Amino acid sequence: MKTIIIIQARMGSSRLPGKILMPLGDSVVLDYVVSRCKQVRNVSDVIVATSVLPQDDPVEKWCRNQSVSFFRGSEDDVLSRYVNAAKPYQPDCVIRVTGDCPFVDYQLMDAFIQAMEQNPADLVVWDGELPRGLVAELLTYKALLRIDKEGQEPRHREHVTYFAHEFPGKFSRTVVSVPQALRYPKLRITLDTEEDYALCRAIADAFPGNKLMPSSEVVSYLNLHPEVAKLNAHIKQKPVV
């Protein structure tokens, strides 16, 4: 089974512009995301998918300097960006990751791939609530193409897998149970505001020189340091529609 990871990443965040290239630890946010994705077993390539806008030229430059595969496509039609980024690779499966999740769980991605190999379906879903910012999404390339063909509303174009979740009867699913060590949905481990950035910096400082600490250790750290977890506990996620 040929699997690729596509990381959607752009500089034009409304609440925290340029967040994906902001300093984190001894590197930048996007380096954390890419480095962790490269730890996933049985993945043939990791691709950063950014937009064609000039403001995203620094993303291309970073990818070139780091020898990271990249693709540039539509800023708003993220679904088409994914389809076109994946097309040259003709994969069996695609894992969707967002560039603002520096502590994305690569071990959970391993579990998703294993589940898809053992019980093939259109996509993998998880049983159990997670902190925001740890999970990725795995679906077949064929399912991605179906979503692209049938999902024509703006919400479907902006949010890559939204159509599949809005119309669950159209897609088969393989379920993965989330480990108990990750079941802390009140934690917010993503990057969308200055408060999120403060929390991510605190985590990076707690694991100096280590971009690959297991996500379970990140969760444990936040549970042991509630003063850090409180930094962004009041932040509300923007609605999808």
Secondary structure, DSSP 8 states (H G I E B T S, - for coil): --EEEEEE--S--SSSTTGGGSEETTEEHHHHHHHHHTTSTT--EEEEEEESSGGGHHHHHHHHHTT-EEEEE-SS-HHHHHHHHHGGG--SEEEEEETT-TT--HHHHHHHHHHHHHS--SEEEEES---BTS--EEEEHHHHHHHHHH--SHHHHHSTTHHHHHSGGGS-EEEEE--GGG--TT-B-S-SSHHHHHHHHHHHHHSTT-S---HHHHHHHHHH-HHHHTTSTT-------
